[in-house]
Amino acid sequence: MKALVYTGTQSLDFRDEPMPELQATDSLVRIEASGICGSDMHAWHGHDARRIPPMILGHELAGRIEGGPRDGERVAINPLVSCGHCRDCRAGLPNLCASRDLLGLGRAGGYAEHIAAPTANLLSIPDQLNAVHASLMEPTAVSLHAIHLAERVLNRPISECRTLVIGGGAIGALAALILEQKGARQISIAETSSFRRNSLKAMCAAQVYDPLSKDVPSGNHFELVIDAVGSGATRKAASELVRTGGVISHIGLQDNQEGLDTRRITLQEITFIGNYTYNQTDLQASLDLLEDGSIGSLDWVETRPLSEGAQAFVDIHEARTPAPKIVLIP
Amino acid sequence: MKALVYTGTQSLDFRDEPMPELQATDSLVRIEASGICGSDMHAWHGHDARRIPPMILGHELAGRIEGGPRDGERVAINPLVSCGHCRDCRAGLPNLCASRDLLGLGRAGGYAEHIAAPTANLLSIPDQLNAVHASLMEPTAVSLHAIHLAERVLNRPISECRTLVIGGGAIGALAALILEQKGARQISIAETSSFRRNSLKAMCAAQVYDPLSKDVPSGNHFELVIDAVGSGATRKAASELVRTGGVISHIGLQDNQEGLDTRRITLQEITFIGNYTYNQTDLQASLDLLEDGSIGSLDWVETRPLSEGAQAFVDIHEARTPAPKIVLIP
């Protein structure tokens, strides 16, 4: 099969690879759509010690089962592979499984014509949803999961909260769309790229601003701040901008630098929530949201042939593409 | 009246002071018991910019109303003074009031024979509870409030959790006693002072250990870690010791140094909760706990005359007293 292989820092090779080998619990899926995630970019930059070249990246996947009892079924793939029998898996928290892995991380991902995926991880795609939009299930579930955890802690519902999303990549943009669907009182997005600010303004009703400009919100304002970057600088901003008694929802993993103001967090009784991926319910709820149009038309997704995937990575790196999401089509 | 006046770094003067002036909303209270808090020690060390000498410290107070319609009533004092009419006060969150103050911080405290306290802040002491034990209402409410906030976030009840308290001062000791009352699966206390470790072993069923020794718990173990110190070192320890999916409850304000591992917190989906003081319900619930013996005999409290209060501060500073709490009696 053809595959886009990550061969080293800033290097991708579109070439022939052997067909994936199936384990007894796997199904073969012909990939129809495979999104580029910030963590794939992170690996491409050589910054992810867990993704070791040569390997096939890609974990935002939709396609069609080939063979077996579900032959021909259209499926979105849950890329999180967990053991299924530990305390956390049995508690419905497979994202906390100590032996968790991810397709496109420890196992081969989906920048390819085919993938071997655990059959239990294949979710049926609703008829009305095309494969490109179904591949958004995974990043949508990341944002939905984080917002759900925050909702358990917020003193009042999202519909009464002023909210800020730091970082307008796909996770941030999807978070803003979900907040809009939930009727948040205010939605702001902090995004440094002018390209991205323009596309964010077109795709949602949020107030989009440049955090490096002088025209930024005053501190102590937002009941909920979602940090979809996860750097020292964004944690510092989140610490200042979150309102007394509010919540910082932390999704990004850009660096582990200092930034969080634990003194203000303590004196102002703020809650800081770490988020990692999703569970089955988040994935199913994301398919529902994508299918029924609740988070808009999704026409902001850009598609490119898998064979031109290497250039897509370069364009994202050089901030030459306004779309918050590029999906590769084998 | 006689008062113990904080006159400068490591300096306290027991001397005559004018009687407090009452505002229309205040009552005069004759102090019968006034505990020494870690934050009073912090001020005495010259490390609290909010407590400016000369002033009367002390905010863990019980006494008897003198004058007015409630003359003679035995009361414990809620030292948190809030405006009562802002959004947070009206929401039942007076601890988040932007204009909050504390007796013994911005206003005169209770290391004195009398204090002027807002009448609305005076809670009736149950008959069976003596003044010394009633003065524990305030620190008990700090611990109870933090545990309550953590309970809202924990995936399972305290009774199914392994818990760690970092710091065995009064807040930590009271937290351990409350966790014991709630039936926690395991309670450990990390305390560097051997004096305190011995008294902690006598007062509760916790496993008490020296975090500076080699015999410390392994990482990723405790569903709940209560950091009752709040230093870079304790946040680092909390980050390591908290179990995947668990909660760090942060009460202390020792420093704002780096220490929190936001990467682990994110990848392991940990929640970090900042805590500041309490609300009226926490205070009332604390009086209930203290009265009905739920958290033990309270015979670990040491009392000293207010006139000898300066020496008590020195003894605490030099770690020459095993008691987690010294209460001064005017």
Interface residues (C-beta under 8 A of the other chain):
Chain A: D88 A91 L93 N95 L96 A98 L149 R152 V153 N155 G230 R235 T244 G245 H250 I251 G252 L253 N256 E258 G259 L260 D261 T262 R263 R264 I265 T266 L267 Q268 E269 I270 T271 F272 I273 G274 N275 Y276
Chain B: D88 A91 L93 N95 L96 A98 L149 R152 V153 N155 G230 R235 T244 G245 H250 I251 G252 L253 N256 E258 L260 D261 T262 R263 R264 I265 T266 L267 Q268 E269 I270 T271 F272 I273 G274 N275 Y276
